[in-house]
Amino acid sequence: HPDTLRARSNLAVTLSDQGKLDEAAAIQTEVLDKRRQILGDDHPNNKNVMWKRGLSG
């Protein structure tokens, strides 16, 4: 569900803010993989997750 993916992405940002970079990166990678499966590679939401993933490590 999109809300679940959004919540997981937000959790990863919070973990990154706490310095838990490896855990945050793993969650953002999981979120991006699921978004790509659901929305396709070129969806704008995926670009947002990739940006957040960059912040996570």
PyMOL Python script that loads the backbone (N, CA, C, O; Angstrom):
from pymol import cmd

cmd.read_pdbstr("""\
ATOM      1  N   HIS A   1       0.847  -1.182   0.000  1.00  0.00           N
ATOM      2  CA  HIS A   1       0.000   0.000   0.000  1.00  0.00           C
ATOM      3  C   HIS A   1       0.890   1.243   0.000  1.00  0.00           C
ATOM      4  O   HIS A   1       1.913   1.263   0.684  1.00  0.00           O
ATOM      5  N   PRO A   2       0.520   2.273  -0.751  1.00  0.00           N
ATOM      6  CA  PRO A   2       1.348   3.477  -0.825  1.00  0.00           C
ATOM      7  C   PRO A   2       1.622   4.123   0.533  1.00  0.00           C
ATOM      8  O   PRO A   2       2.719   4.633   0.762  1.00  0.00           O
ATOM      9  N   ASP A   3       0.649   4.107   1.426  1.00  0.00           N
ATOM     10  CA  ASP A   3       0.872   4.704   2.748  1.00  0.00           C
ATOM     11  C   ASP A   3       1.933   3.942   3.532  1.00  0.00           C
ATOM     12  O   ASP A   3       2.708   4.541   4.277  1.00  0.00           O
ATOM     13  N   THR A   4       1.967   2.634   3.367  1.00  0.00           N
ATOM     14  CA  THR A   4       2.976   1.818   4.043  1.00  0.00           C
ATOM     15  C   THR A   4       4.364   2.155   3.518  1.00  0.00           C
ATOM     16  O   THR A   4       5.309   2.298   4.294  1.00  0.00           O
ATOM     17  N   LEU A   5       4.482   2.279   2.218  1.00  0.00           N
ATOM     18  CA  LEU A   5       5.776   2.632   1.644  1.00  0.00           C
ATOM     19  C   LEU A   5       6.211   4.023   2.089  1.00  0.00           C
ATOM     20  O   LEU A   5       7.387   4.240   2.380  1.00  0.00           O
ATOM     21  N   ARG A   6       5.289   4.950   2.143  1.00  0.00           N
ATOM     22  CA  ARG A   6       5.597   6.309   2.597  1.00  0.00           C
ATOM     23  C   ARG A   6       6.058   6.291   4.051  1.00  0.00           C
ATOM     24  O   ARG A   6       7.025   6.964   4.408  1.00  0.00           O
ATOM     25  N   ALA A   7       5.372   5.527   4.882  1.00  0.00           N
ATOM     26  CA  ALA A   7       5.744   5.431   6.297  1.00  0.00           C
ATOM     27  C   ALA A   7       7.131   4.804   6.453  1.00  0.00           C
ATOM     28  O   ALA A   7       7.927   5.258   7.275  1.00  0.00           O
ATOM     29  N   ARG A   8       7.421   3.765   5.668  1.00  0.00           N
ATOM     30  CA  ARG A   8       8.741   3.120   5.728  1.00  0.00           C
ATOM     31  C   ARG A   8       9.834   4.096   5.281  1.00  0.00           C
ATOM     32  O   ARG A   8      10.921   4.126   5.858  1.00  0.00           O
ATOM     33  N   SER A   9       9.543   4.880   4.267  1.00  0.00           N
ATOM     34  CA  SER A   9      10.505   5.866   3.802  1.00  0.00           C
ATOM     35  C   SER A   9      10.760   6.923   4.877  1.00  0.00           C
ATOM     36  O   SER A   9      11.903   7.313   5.113  1.00  0.00           O
ATOM     37  N   ASN A  10       9.700   7.378   5.519  1.00  0.00           N
ATOM     38  CA  ASN A  10       9.850   8.354   6.598  1.00  0.00           C
ATOM     39  C   ASN A  10      10.624   7.770   7.773  1.00  0.00           C
ATOM     40  O   ASN A  10      11.416   8.468   8.405  1.00  0.00           O
ATOM     41  N   LEU A  11      10.400   6.493   8.067  1.00  0.00           N
ATOM     42  CA  LEU A  11      11.159   5.824   9.120  1.00  0.00           C
ATOM     43  C   LEU A  11      12.642   5.833   8.781  1.00  0.00           C
ATOM     44  O   LEU A  11      13.482   6.081   9.646  1.00  0.00           O
ATOM     45  N   ALA A  12      12.957   5.565   7.538  1.00  0.00           N
ATOM     46  CA  ALA A  12      14.359   5.560   7.120  1.00  0.00           C
ATOM     47  C   ALA A  12      14.996   6.934   7.297  1.00  0.00           C
ATOM     48  O   ALA A  12      16.150   7.028   7.713  1.00  0.00           O
ATOM     49  N   VAL A  13      14.265   7.990   6.990  1.00  0.00           N
ATOM     50  CA  VAL A  13      14.794   9.343   7.183  1.00  0.00           C
ATOM     51  C   VAL A  13      15.041   9.596   8.666  1.00  0.00           C
ATOM     52  O   VAL A  13      16.062  10.177   9.036  1.00  0.00           O
ATOM     53  N   THR A  14      14.123   9.169   9.508  1.00  0.00           N
ATOM     54  CA  THR A  14      14.293   9.333  10.951  1.00  0.00           C
ATOM     55  C   THR A  14      15.520   8.566  11.440  1.00  0.00           C
ATOM     56  O   THR A  14      16.313   9.089  12.222  1.00  0.00           O
ATOM     57  N   LEU A  15      15.670   7.338  10.981  1.00  0.00           N
ATOM     58  CA  LEU A  15      16.837   6.542  11.371  1.00  0.00           C
ATOM     59  C   LEU A  15      18.127   7.212  10.908  1.00  0.00           C
ATOM     60  O   LEU A  15      19.125   7.213  11.629  1.00  0.00           O
ATOM     61  N   SER A  16      18.105   7.775   9.716  1.00  0.00           N
ATOM     62  CA  SER A  16      19.271   8.494   9.213  1.00  0.00           C
ATOM     63  C   SER A  16      19.600   9.680  10.113  1.00  0.00           C
ATOM     64  O   SER A  16      20.765   9.923  10.429  1.00  0.00           O
ATOM     65  N   ASP A  17      18.577  10.409  10.519  1.00  0.00           N
ATOM     66  CA  ASP A  17      18.773  11.546  11.422  1.00  0.00           C
ATOM     67  C   ASP A  17      19.380  11.114  12.753  1.00  0.00           C
ATOM     68  O   ASP A  17      20.083  11.888  13.402  1.00  0.00           O
ATOM     69  N   GLN A  18      19.105   9.878  13.152  1.00  0.00           N
ATOM     70  CA  GLN A  18      19.637   9.333  14.400  1.00  0.00           C
ATOM     71  C   GLN A  18      21.027   8.723  14.218  1.00  0.00           C
ATOM     72  O   GLN A  18      21.614   8.211  15.172  1.00  0.00           O
ATOM     73  N   GLY A  19      21.542   8.780  13.010  1.00  0.00           N
ATOM     74  CA  GLY A  19      22.862   8.236  12.741  1.00  0.00           C
ATOM     75  C   GLY A  19      22.882   6.752  12.433  1.00  0.00           C
ATOM     76  O   GLY A  19      23.954   6.151  12.354  1.00  0.00           O
ATOM     77  N   LYS A  20      21.725   6.158  12.258  1.00  0.00           N
ATOM     78  CA  LYS A  20      21.621   4.723  11.952  1.00  0.00           C
ATOM     79  C   LYS A  20      21.587   4.552  10.434  1.00  0.00           C
ATOM     80  O   LYS A  20      20.585   4.132   9.855  1.00  0.00           O
ATOM     81  N   LEU A  21      22.705   4.890   9.816  1.00  0.00           N
ATOM     82  CA  LEU A  21      22.750   5.013   8.363  1.00  0.00           C
ATOM     83  C   LEU A  21      22.583   3.687   7.637  1.00  0.00           C
ATOM     84  O   LEU A  21      21.908   3.632   6.609  1.00  0.00           O
ATOM     85  N   ASP A  22      23.178   2.625   8.146  1.00  0.00           N
ATOM     86  CA  ASP A  22      23.051   1.333   7.465  1.00  0.00           C
ATOM     87  C   ASP A  22      21.608   0.844   7.467  1.00  0.00           C
ATOM     88  O   ASP A  22      21.104   0.355   6.455  1.00  0.00           O
ATOM     89  N   GLU A  23      20.951   0.981   8.613  1.00  0.00           N
ATOM     90  CA  GLU A  23      19.548   0.558   8.713  1.00  0.00           C
ATOM     91  C   GLU A  23      18.661   1.420   7.810  1.00  0.00           C
ATOM     92  O   GLU A  23      17.765   0.914   7.134  1.00  0.00           O
ATOM     93  N   ALA A  24      18.924   2.724   7.811  1.00  0.00           N
ATOM     94  CA  ALA A  24      18.151   3.639   6.973  1.00  0.00           C
ATOM     95  C   ALA A  24      18.330   3.309   5.494  1.00  0.00           C
ATOM     96  O   ALA A  24      17.359   3.288   4.737  1.00  0.00           O
ATOM     97  N   ALA A  25      19.558   3.055   5.088  1.00  0.00           N
ATOM     98  CA  ALA A  25      19.830   2.746   3.683  1.00  0.00           C
ATOM     99  C   ALA A  25      19.135   1.456   3.258  1.00  0.00           C
ATOM    100  O   ALA A  25      18.602   1.366   2.152  1.00  0.00           O
ATOM    101  N   ALA A  26      19.143   0.470   4.132  1.00  0.00           N
ATOM    102  CA  ALA A  26      18.492  -0.803   3.804  1.00  0.00           C
ATOM    103  C   ALA A  26      16.992  -0.613   3.606  1.00  0.00           C
ATOM    104  O   ALA A  26      16.410  -1.182   2.682  1.00  0.00           O
ATOM    105  N   ILE A  27      16.369   0.176   4.460  1.00  0.00           N
ATOM    106  CA  ILE A  27      14.926   0.409   4.345  1.00  0.00           C
ATOM    107  C   ILE A  27      14.616   1.201   3.082  1.00  0.00           C
ATOM    108  O   ILE A  27      13.664   0.882   2.370  1.00  0.00           O
ATOM    109  N   GLN A  28      15.409   2.229   2.798  1.00  0.00           N
ATOM    110  CA  GLN A  28      15.151   3.026   1.593  1.00  0.00           C
ATOM    111  C   GLN A  28      15.334   2.188   0.331  1.00  0.00           C
ATOM    112  O   GLN A  28      14.596   2.360  -0.639  1.00  0.00           O
ATOM    113  N   THR A  29      16.299   1.293   0.338  1.00  0.00           N
ATOM    114  CA  THR A  29      16.485   0.407  -0.813  1.00  0.00           C
ATOM    115  C   THR A  29      15.273  -0.497  -0.988  1.00  0.00           C
ATOM    116  O   THR A  29      14.799  -0.701  -2.106  1.00  0.00           O
ATOM    117  N   GLU A  30      14.774  -1.036   0.119  1.00  0.00           N
ATOM    118  CA  GLU A  30      13.572  -1.880   0.085  1.00  0.00           C
ATOM    119  C   GLU A  30      12.379  -1.099  -0.461  1.00  0.00           C
ATOM    120  O   GLU A  30      11.632  -1.598  -1.304  1.00  0.00           O
ATOM    121  N   VAL A  31      12.209   0.125   0.025  1.00  0.00           N
ATOM    122  CA  VAL A  31      11.096   0.966  -0.421  1.00  0.00           C
ATOM    123  C   VAL A  31      11.215   1.253  -1.918  1.00  0.00           C
ATOM    124  O   VAL A  31      10.232   1.154  -2.653  1.00  0.00           O
ATOM    125  N   LEU A  32      12.402   1.603  -2.361  1.00  0.00           N
ATOM    126  CA  LEU A  32      12.591   1.910  -3.775  1.00  0.00           C
ATOM    127  C   LEU A  32      12.308   0.689  -4.645  1.00  0.00           C
ATOM    128  O   LEU A  32      11.664   0.805  -5.687  1.00  0.00           O
ATOM    129  N   ASP A  33      12.783  -0.470  -4.226  1.00  0.00           N
ATOM    130  CA  ASP A  33      12.519  -1.695  -4.995  1.00  0.00           C
ATOM    131  C   ASP A  33      11.020  -1.951  -5.128  1.00  0.00           C
ATOM    132  O   ASP A  33      10.541  -2.293  -6.209  1.00  0.00           O
ATOM    133  N   LYS A  34      10.286  -1.787  -4.039  1.00  0.00           N
ATOM    134  CA  LYS A  34       8.839  -2.026  -4.072  1.00  0.00           C
ATOM    135  C   LYS A  34       8.129  -0.975  -4.916  1.00  0.00           C
ATOM    136  O   LYS A  34       7.208  -1.298  -5.666  1.00  0.00           O
ATOM    137  N   ARG A  35       8.553   0.284  -4.796  1.00  0.00           N
ATOM    138  CA  ARG A  35       7.948   1.344  -5.611  1.00  0.00           C
ATOM    139  C   ARG A  35       8.190   1.098  -7.098  1.00  0.00           C
ATOM    140  O   ARG A  35       7.299   1.310  -7.920  1.00  0.00           O
ATOM    141  N   ARG A  36       9.389   0.654  -7.436  1.00  0.00           N
ATOM    142  CA  ARG A  36       9.691   0.371  -8.844  1.00  0.00           C
ATOM    143  C   ARG A  36       8.804  -0.752  -9.369  1.00  0.00           C
ATOM    144  O   ARG A  36       8.343  -0.697 -10.509  1.00  0.00           O
ATOM    145  N   GLN A  37       8.564  -1.768  -8.546  1.00  0.00           N
ATOM    146  CA  GLN A  37       7.692  -2.873  -8.953  1.00  0.00           C
ATOM    147  C   GLN A  37       6.269  -2.385  -9.199  1.00  0.00           C
ATOM    148  O   GLN A  37       5.612  -2.804 -10.152  1.00  0.00           O
ATOM    149  N   ILE A  38       5.804  -1.496  -8.330  1.00  0.00           N
ATOM    150  CA  ILE A  38       4.420  -1.031  -8.380  1.00  0.00           C
ATOM    151  C   ILE A  38       4.233   0.093  -9.404  1.00  0.00           C
ATOM    152  O   ILE A  38       3.283   0.074 -10.187  1.00  0.00           O
ATOM    153  N   LEU A  39       5.140   1.067  -9.392  1.00  0.00           N
ATOM    154  CA  LEU A  39       4.945   2.293 -10.160  1.00  0.00           C
ATOM    155  C   LEU A  39       5.770   2.374 -11.439  1.00  0.00           C
ATOM    156  O   LEU A  39       5.479   3.193 -12.311  1.00  0.00           O
ATOM    157  N   GLY A  40       6.780   1.547 -11.560  1.00  0.00           N
ATOM    158  CA  GLY A  40       7.694   1.641 -12.693  1.00  0.00           C
ATOM    159  C   GLY A  40       8.887   2.521 -12.357  1.00  0.00           C
ATOM    160  O   GLY A  40       8.851   3.297 -11.401  1.00  0.00           O
ATOM    161  N   ASP A  41       9.932   2.394 -13.142  1.00  0.00           N
ATOM    162  CA  ASP A  41      11.194   3.076 -12.852  1.00  0.00           C
ATOM    163  C   ASP A  41      11.126   4.597 -12.949  1.00  0.00           C
ATOM    164  O   ASP A  41      11.854   5.286 -12.235  1.00  0.00           O
ATOM    165  N   ASP A  42      10.279   5.132 -13.806  1.00  0.00           N
ATOM    166  CA  ASP A  42      10.303   6.566 -14.091  1.00  0.00           C
ATOM    167  C   ASP A  42       9.298   7.394 -13.298  1.00  0.00           C
ATOM    168  O   ASP A  42       9.141   8.587 -13.561  1.00  0.00           O
ATOM    169  N   HIS A  43       8.626   6.791 -12.346  1.00  0.00           N
ATOM    170  CA  HIS A  43       7.622   7.524 -11.572  1.00  0.00           C
ATOM    171  C   HIS A  43       8.304   8.574 -10.687  1.00  0.00           C
ATOM    172  O   HIS A  43       9.337   8.284 -10.083  1.00  0.00           O
ATOM    173  N   PRO A  44       7.743   9.797 -10.597  1.00  0.00           N
ATOM    174  CA  PRO A  44       8.348  10.862  -9.787  1.00  0.00           C
ATOM    175  C   PRO A  44       8.561  10.478  -8.318  1.00  0.00           C
ATOM    176  O   PRO A  44       9.537  10.914  -7.709  1.00  0.00           O
ATOM    177  N   ASN A  45       7.679   9.682  -7.749  1.00  0.00           N
ATOM    178  CA  ASN A  45       7.866   9.277  -6.354  1.00  0.00           C
ATOM    179  C   ASN A  45       9.152   8.481  -6.173  1.00  0.00           C
ATOM    180  O   ASN A  45       9.782   8.553  -5.118  1.00  0.00           O
ATOM    181  N   ASN A  46       9.543   7.732  -7.179  1.00  0.00           N
ATOM    182  CA  ASN A  46      10.779   6.968  -7.081  1.00  0.00           C
ATOM    183  C   ASN A  46      11.987   7.891  -7.034  1.00  0.00           C
ATOM    184  O   ASN A  46      12.963   7.601  -6.343  1.00  0.00           O
ATOM    185  N   LYS A  47      11.929   8.982  -7.752  1.00  0.00           N
ATOM    186  CA  LYS A  47      13.028   9.941  -7.719  1.00  0.00           C
ATOM    187  C   LYS A  47      13.157  10.554  -6.326  1.00  0.00           C
ATOM    188  O   LYS A  47      14.269  10.811  -5.865  1.00  0.00           O
ATOM    189  N   ASN A  48      12.039  10.788  -5.659  1.00  0.00           N
ATOM    190  CA  ASN A  48      12.062  11.305  -4.299  1.00  0.00           C
ATOM    191  C   ASN A  48      12.718  10.304  -3.353  1.00  0.00           C
ATOM    192  O   ASN A  48      13.525  10.686  -2.506  1.00  0.00           O
ATOM    193  N   VAL A  49      12.377   9.033  -3.494  1.00  0.00           N
ATOM    194  CA  VAL A  49      12.975   7.998  -2.646  1.00  0.00           C
ATOM    195  C   VAL A  49      14.471   7.887  -2.930  1.00  0.00           C
ATOM    196  O   VAL A  49      15.264   7.707  -2.006  1.00  0.00           O
ATOM    197  N   MET A  50      14.862   7.993  -4.200  1.00  0.00           N
ATOM    198  CA  MET A  50      16.288   7.932  -4.529  1.00  0.00           C
ATOM    199  C   MET A  50      17.026   9.103  -3.885  1.00  0.00           C
ATOM    200  O   MET A  50      18.153   8.943  -3.416  1.00  0.00           O
ATOM    201  N   TRP A  51      16.399  10.273  -3.859  1.00  0.00           N
ATOM    202  CA  TRP A  51      17.006  11.429  -3.212  1.00  0.00           C
ATOM    203  C   TRP A  51      17.163  11.161  -1.720  1.00  0.00           C
ATOM    204  O   TRP A  51      18.228  11.407  -1.154  1.00  0.00           O
ATOM    205  N   LYS A  52      16.105  10.657  -1.077  1.00  0.00           N
ATOM    206  CA  LYS A  52      16.186  10.332   0.348  1.00  0.00           C
ATOM    207  C   LYS A  52      17.225   9.251   0.594  1.00  0.00           C
ATOM    208  O   LYS A  52      17.948   9.294   1.589  1.00  0.00           O
ATOM    209  N   ARG A  53      17.300   8.282  -0.311  1.00  0.00           N
ATOM    210  CA  ARG A  53      18.280   7.199  -0.179  1.00  0.00           C
ATOM    211  C   ARG A  53      19.683   7.779  -0.187  1.00  0.00           C
ATOM    212  O   ARG A  53      20.558   7.307   0.539  1.00  0.00           O
ATOM    213  N   GLY A  54      19.902   8.797  -1.001  1.00  0.00           N
ATOM    214  CA  GLY A  54      21.202   9.456  -1.023  1.00  0.00           C
ATOM    215  C   GLY A  54      21.537  10.081   0.318  1.00  0.00           C
ATOM    216  O   GLY A  54      22.696  10.081   0.732  1.00  0.00           O
ATOM    217  N   LEU A  55      20.533  10.613   0.999  1.00  0.00           N
ATOM    218  CA  LEU A  55      20.749  11.183   2.322  1.00  0.00           C
ATOM    219  C   LEU A  55      21.032  10.114   3.365  1.00  0.00           C
ATOM    220  O   LEU A  55      21.652  10.391   4.392  1.00  0.00           O
ATOM    221  N   SER A  56      20.580   8.897   3.104  1.00  0.00           N
ATOM    222  CA  SER A  56      20.719   7.823   4.082  1.00  0.00           C
ATOM    223  C   SER A  56      22.045   7.085   3.964  1.00  0.00           C
ATOM    224  O   SER A  56      22.290   6.149   4.724  1.00  0.00           O
ATOM    225  N   GLY A  57      22.864   7.462   3.077  1.00  0.00           N
ATOM    226  CA  GLY A  57      24.142   6.770   2.986  1.00  0.00           C
ATOM    227  C   GLY A  57      24.646   6.815   1.615  1.00  0.00           C
ATOM    228  O   GLY A  57      25.720   6.282   1.334  1.00  0.00           O
TER     229      GLY A  57
END
""", "prot")
cmd.dss("prot")
cmd.show_as("cartoon", "prot")
cmd.util.cbc("prot")
cmd.orient("prot")
